[in-house]
């Protein structure tokens, strides 16, 4: 039977298909459940979620005077026109619902970054001396943060997508000082926790158009190129980061919701809010368009070999798996359904909100729209089999801390040696990390 956390309980970890639950957030309970096995524990990180939840709402003053009907109509029309300029051909509310990349693990270190406010990013290094303090990254360049992703093969460098620019931050230590590109304000930095004698430095700012909100980022696996896209842009851009140069790839694209590079770098996936998505081969940047009748793509991840892509859709509780029929650069592929019977029958959901697939291919996490009172706000964890087609079985559900809590964003650590490691930012203001231990180590 799938593990179900009782109301009022909080999930701690998974031990071989059993999701361990505690009465409250407790480092002692985490140490007891998995600390000795892993040699470390992942303490929950507090943040202020208010900005993330209410930034799109502008409450009226208490003593505001009700305008006349004609003026109301005019203001409403102007507002809608303005929204359409910012978000052409897509509903502005989609960006509020869609899971932009708000959580990211460093591929090679136990270092987690997540969007913790409208204009800020929190970085937490679990390998630090006491593991208790976090670093906050802020800058006058960094407004309306929507996406973050660590750069592969670079030590500690992170890209932050925001309004009109991509901010590149790097860790700087005595004896290994980060190099700052000319024109970047050197006063933009975040201090490391006490005792580490280092700081985070804004080393470069990649500039797009001032009206674009960079809402999707993805590094090529070798770390040389960075792909970016905007929900209100007309293309996606491939950046040669060392040169600071971006090459837009147009082909009539607009309202791009996500970009995903395959692990081999041979394929690239883009999805749009209108329900279409494109598969690209990156040698000549040729693409094959696909369309969905189940809403727009809300999540996408590749399998470890880069031969299968798993997609979720906004109006469906069935996933789609794209299987390539031959080797790159061929774009010949088939889209097959992956059923999630519990989500449609037990939970009564309209669709999948967010999806994350562990890089080992063994665990899948997803959140769902609506759901009855019993299951609302939980994260479902699935065991994945790939032999040769994808099939999944429900392991259980993760419940976060707080009453009426819901997941804002989540992501797996892609290179954690002891197994899948999932971090979830909850609306109660905690970023919690869950080791999913599949066997004894």
Residue pairs with C-beta under 8 A, 6 or more apart in sequence:
2 342
2 394
2 395
2 396
2 397
3 14
3 17
3 18
3 19
3 21
3 395
3 396
3 397
4 396
4 397
5 11
5 19
5 21
5 378
5 396
5 397
5 398
5 399
6 21
8 23
9 21
9 22
9 23
9 399
10 21
10 22
10 23
10 24
10 25
10 399
10 400
10 401
10 432
11 19
11 20
11 21
11 397
11 398
11 399
11 400
11 432
11 434
12 20
12 21
12 22
12 29
12 30
12 33
12 34
12 434
13 19
13 20
13 30
13 33
13 34
13 434
13 435
13 436
13 437
14 20
14 381
14 395
14 396
14 434
14 435
14 436
14 437
14 438
15 33
15 34
15 437
16 437
16 438
16 439
17 383
17 395
17 396
18 396
19 381
19 395
19 396
19 397
19 398
20 33
20 34
21 399
22 29
22 33
24 401
25 44
25 401
25 430
25 432
27 41
27 43
30 41
30 42
30 43
31 41
34 41
34 435
34 437
35 41
37 418
37 437
37 440
37 441
38 418
38 435
38 437
38 441
40 110
40 126
42 126
42 421
42 423
42 432
42 433
42 434
42 435
43 126
43 131
43 132
44 401
44 430
44 431
44 432
44 433
45 112
45 114
45 122
45 124
45 134
45 430
45 431
45 432
46 429
46 430
46 431
47 114
47 116
47 117
47 122
47 425
47 429
47 430
47 431
48 116
48 117
48 429
49 408
49 425
49 426
49 427
49 428
49 429
51 117
51 118
52 115
52 116
52 117
52 118
52 408
53 408
53 427
55 118
56 96
67 75
83 92
85 211
86 92
86 211
86 213
86 232
87 94
87 95
87 231
87 232
87 255
88 232
88 254
88 255
89 254
89 255
89 273
89 274
90 231
90 255
90 272
90 273
90 274
91 273
94 231
94 257
94 273
94 296
95 146
95 213
95 215
95 231
97 353
98 257
98 273
98 298
99 298
99 299
99 353
99 354
99 409
100 146
100 147
100 161
100 215
100 216
100 409
101 146
101 147
101 148
101 149
101 161
101 216
101 217
101 409
101 411
102 114
102 115
102 146
102 147
102 148
102 408
102 409
102 425
103 112
103 113
103 114
103 115
103 148
103 409
103 410
103 411
103 423
103 424
103 425
103 431
104 112
104 113
104 114
104 148
104 149
104 150
104 158
104 411
105 111
105 112
105 113
105 150
105 411
105 412
105 413
105 414
105 416
105 421
105 423
106 112
106 113
106 150
106 156
106 158
107 150
107 152
107 153
107 414
107 415
108 153
108 415
109 125
109 127
109 156
110 125
110 126
110 127
110 413
110 416
111 123
111 124
111 125
111 126
111 127
111 150
111 156
112 123
112 124
112 126
112 413
112 423
112 431
112 433
113 121
113 122
113 123
113 124
113 148
113 150
113 158
114 121
114 122
114 148
114 409
114 423
114 425
114 431
115 121
115 122
115 145
115 146
115 148
115 409
115 425
116 122
116 136
116 431
117 145
118 143
118 144
118 145
119 138
119 142
119 143
119 144
119 145
119 162
120 136
120 137
120 138
120 142
120 145
121 136
121 137
121 142
121 145
121 148
121 158
121 160
121 169
122 134
122 135
122 136
122 137
122 431
123 134
123 135
123 136
123 137
123 158
123 190
123 200
124 134
124 135
124 431
125 131
125 135
125 193
128 192
128 193
128 196
129 193
129 195
129 196
130 193
132 193
133 193
133 194
134 193
135 190
135 191
135 192
135 193
135 200
136 190
137 158
137 160
137 167
137 169
137 190
137 200
137 202
138 188
138 190
139 167
139 185
139 188
139 202
140 185
140 188
141 162
141 165
141 167
141 185
141 188
141 202
141 205
142 160
142 162
142 165
142 167
142 188
142 202
143 162
143 163
143 164
144 162
144 163
144 213
145 160
145 161
145 162
146 161
146 162
146 213
146 214
146 215
147 160
147 161
147 214
147 215
147 216
147 217
148 158
148 159
148 160
148 161
148 217
149 158
149 159
149 217
149 218
149 219
150 156
150 157
150 158
150 159
150 219
151 157
151 158
151 159
151 168
151 219
151 223
151 226
151 241
152 219
152 220
152 221
152 222
152 223
153 222
153 223
154 170
154 223
155 170
155 171
156 170
156 171
157 168
157 169
157 170
157 171
157 203
158 168
158 169
158 170
159 166
159 167
159 168
159 217
159 219
159 226
160 166
160 167
160 168
160 169
161 214
161 215
161 216
161 217
161 228
162 213
162 214
163 210
163 212
163 213
163 214
164 207
164 208
164 209
164 210
164 211
164 212
164 213
164 214
165 205
165 206
165 207
165 208
165 214
166 205
166 206
166 208
166 214
166 217
166 226
166 228
166 239
167 202
167 204
167 205
168 202
168 203
168 204
168 205
168 206
168 241
169 190
169 200
169 201
169 202
169 203
170 178
170 200
170 201
170 203
171 178
171 192
171 198
171 199
171 200
171 201
172 178
172 198
172 199
172 200
172 201
173 197
173 198
174 197
174 198
178 201
178 203
179 203
180 186
180 201
180 202
180 203
180 204
181 203
181 204
181 205
181 244
183 205
184 202
184 203
184 204
184 205
185 202
186 201
186 202
188 201
188 202
189 199
189 200
189 201
189 202
190 199
190 200
191 199
191 200
192 198
192 199
192 200
204 241
204 244
206 226
206 228
206 239
206 241
206 244
206 246
208 214
208 228
208 230
208 233
208 237
208 246
209 233
211 232
212 230
212 232
212 233
213 230
213 231
213 232
214 228
214 229
214 230
215 229
215 230
215 231
215 257
216 227
216 228
216 229
216 230
216 231
216 236
216 256
216 257
216 258
216 259
217 226
217 227
217 228
217 259
218 226
218 227
218 259
218 260
218 261
219 225
219 226
219 227
219 261
220 226
220 227
220 261
220 265
221 261
221 263
221 264
221 265
222 265
224 240
224 241
224 242
225 238
225 239
225 240
225 241
226 238
226 239
226 241
227 236
227 237
227 238
227 239
227 259
227 261
227 268
228 236
228 237
228 239
228 246
228 259
229 235
229 236
229 237
229 256
229 258
229 259
229 270
230 256
231 255
231 256
231 257
231 273
232 255
233 254
233 256
234 250
234 253
234 254
235 248
235 249
235 250
235 251
235 253
236 248
236 249
236 253
236 256
236 259
236 270
237 246
237 247
237 248
237 249
238 246
238 247
238 249
239 245
239 246
239 247
240 246
240 247
249 285
251 287
253 270
253 272
253 278
254 272
255 272
255 273
255 274
256 270
256 271
256 272
257 271
257 272
257 273
257 296
257 297
258 269
258 270
258 271
258 297
258 299
258 300
259 268
259 269
259 270
260 268
260 269
260 300
260 301
260 302
260 309
261 267
261 268
261 282
262 268
262 269
262 302
262 306
262 309
263 302
263 304
263 305
263 306
263 359
264 305
264 306
264 328
265 282
266 281
266 282
266 283
266 306
266 328
266 329
267 279
267 280
267 281
267 282
267 302
267 306
267 309
267 324
267 328
268 279
268 280
268 281
268 282
269 277
269 278
269 279
269 280
269 300
269 302
269 309
270 277
270 278
270 280
271 277
271 278
271 296
271 297
271 300
271 311
272 296
273 296
274 296
275 291
275 292
275 293
275 294
275 295
275 296
275 297
276 289
276 290
276 291
276 292
277 289
277 290
277 291
277 292
277 297
277 300
277 311
278 287
278 288
278 289
278 290
279 287
279 288
279 290
279 309
279 322
279 331
279 333
280 286
280 287
281 287
281 328
281 329
281 330
281 331
283 328
283 329
284 329
286 329
286 331
287 331
288 331
288 333
290 335
292 313
292 320
294 313
294 314
294 315
294 316
294 318
294 351
295 313
295 314
295 315
295 316
295 351
296 313
296 314
297 311
297 312
297 313
297 314
298 312
298 313
298 314
298 351
298 352
298 353
298 354
298 355
299 311
299 312
299 352
299 354
299 355
299 356
299 366
300 309
300 310
300 311
300 312
300 355
301 309
301 310
301 355
301 356
301 357
302 308
302 309
302 310
302 357
303 309
303 310
303 357
303 361
303 386
304 359
304 360
304 361
307 323
307 324
308 321
308 322
308 323
308 324
308 386
308 390
309 321
309 322
310 319
310 320
310 321
310 322
310 338
310 355
310 357
310 364
310 390
311 319
311 320
311 321
311 322
311 355
312 319
312 320
312 351
312 352
312 354
312 355
312 366
313 319
313 320
313 351
313 352
314 351
314 352
314 353
314 369
315 350
315 351
316 351
316 352
317 340
317 343
317 344
317 349
317 350
317 351
317 352
317 368
318 337
318 338
318 339
318 340
318 344
319 337
319 338
319 339
319 340
319 352
319 355
319 392
320 335
320 336
320 337
320 338
321 335
321 336
321 337
321 338
321 389
321 390
322 333
322 334
322 335
322 336
323 333
323 334
323 336
323 389
324 330
324 331
324 332
324 333
325 332
325 333
325 334
326 332
336 389
336 390
338 390
338 391
338 392
340 352
340 366
340 380
340 382
340 392
340 394
342 380
342 394
343 349
343 352
343 366
343 368
343 380
346 375
347 368
347 371
347 372
347 375
348 370
348 371
348 372
349 368
349 369
349 370
349 371
350 369
350 370
351 368
351 369
352 366
352 367
352 368
352 369
353 366
353 367
353 368
353 369
354 366
354 367
354 407
354 409
354 410
355 364
355 365
355 366
356 364
356 365
356 366
356 410
356 411
356 412
356 422
357 363
357 364
357 365
357 384
357 412
358 364
358 384
358 412
358 414
358 420
358 422
358 436
359 412
359 414
359 415
360 419
360 420
361 384
361 386
362 383
362 384
362 419
362 420
362 438
363 381
363 382
363 383
363 384
363 395
363 412
363 420
363 422
363 436
363 438
364 381
364 382
364 383
364 384
364 392
365 379
365 380
365 381
365 382
365 398
365 410
365 412
365 422
366 379
366 380
366 382
367 378
367 379
367 380
367 406
367 407
367 410
368 375
368 380
370 376
371 377
371 378
375 397
376 406
377 399
377 400
377 404
377 405
377 406
377 407
378 397
378 398
378 399
379 397
379 398
379 400
379 407
379 410
379 422
379 424
380 394
380 396
380 397
380 398
381 394
381 395
381 396
381 397
381 398
381 422
381 436
382 392
382 393
382 394
382 395
383 392
383 393
383 394
383 395
384 390
384 391
384 392
385 391
385 392
385 393
398 422
398 424
398 434
399 405
400 406
400 407
400 424
400 426
400 427
400 428
400 430
400 432
401 426
401 428
401 430
401 432
402 426
402 427
402 428
402 429
402 430
405 426
405 427
405 428
406 426
406 427
407 424
407 425
407 426
407 427
408 425
408 426
408 427
409 424
409 425
410 422
410 423
410 424
410 425
411 422
411 423
412 420
412 421
412 422
412 423
413 420
413 421
413 422
413 423
416 435
418 435
418 437
418 441
419 435
419 436
419 437
419 438
419 439
419 441
420 435
420 436
420 438
421 433
421 434
421 435
421 436
422 433
422 434
422 436
423 431
423 432
423 433
423 434
424 431
424 432
424 433
424 434
425 431
426 432
